Amino acid sequence: MDYIVRAVAADQQIRAFAATTKDLVETARGYHNTSPVATAALGRLLTAGAMMGAMMKGEKDLLTLQIGGDGPIGGITVTADSAANVKGYVNHPGVYLPATDKGKLDVGGAVGNGVLRVIRDLGLKEPYIGQSALQTGEIGDDLTYYFAMSEQVPSSVGLGVLLERNASLKADQPEGASKEALALEGDLAEVGKVRQAGGFIIQLMPFTPDDVIDRLERKLAGVRPVTAMLDAGMEPEQILEELLGEFHLEILDKIPTQYRCDCSRERIERVLISLGKKELEEMIADGEPIEVNCQFCDKKYRVSVGELRELLMISQRA
């Protein structure tokens, strides 16, 4: 079961979150049929979104993370609520790239240069919107930079997605995909099935003493990748114990997290009504039913011409 652990350390001068998100990332991979590098990119942002969603307090608070880069993946969008329900998509889920020189998935190359946006809808008149330039495109680094620059909260963000390995390769590998990259991620029949996924966010509260900061920086400098810890059988509590045990770690609670799309026919109808009279009249004039796909779960909604006429009448009465 996927879940997030929330904790404090160093007399509440440090707050921390750690998550295991294998199932929700695998659910996203299944919905979107993502390539290995797209699975890793989307999975990292979903993991971050789940933890950042859990930071919010209001029952109806909503978080949106958007990465807009000039790389071949095009962009990534993730939304989460305060109950750590999360969903997301990538613009181009089928992108294949060769592995890096270190044999890793080239998430940075897939994302490219661009901007990270964080939108928090807290039920106020206007949502809070923050943004920062992407630093590496690896997502964890970019969120670390965002927290420091846009929210003035010194943070360390570690995110990872590990895919199953399978030495066999299909002969009909995608054009442009290197043999090394495919060997790393497995047989295309598996399409890079998720083996482990998770992450952590560690943040310093204001007025944290310099000696605590120095000790924490030294500790984090030697930390293993989060997927290595998960693959060794460690749970989120144990990950935080390894990172913060010497700072008198205190686990506060355990929060379930899941991939959850809340699309419905009613929501689709509201979207169509919002398009306005002209757009609806043009659809009706075509004389054919339309099909609307949910970007988050790929569910298809068929809307007949008669139903479009009903929606047009509703829009005119509004």
Buried (B, 14 or more C-beta within 10 A) or exposed (E): EBBBBBBBBBEEBBBBBBBBBBBBBBBBBBBBEBBBBBBBBBBBBBBBBBBBBBBBEEEEBBBBBBBBBEBBBBBBBBBBBBBBBBBBBBBBBEBBBBBBEEEBBBBBBBBBBBBBBBBBBBEEEEEEEBBBEBBBBBBBBBBBBBBBBBBEBBBBBBBBBBBBEBEEBEEEBEEEBEEEBBBBBBBBEBBBBBBBBBBBBBBBBEEBEEEBBEBBEEBBEEBBEBBEBBBEEBBBBBBBBBBBEEBEBBBEEEBEBBBBBEBEEEEBBEEBBEEEEEBBBEBBEEEEEBEBEBBBBBBEBEBEBEBBBEBBEBBEEE
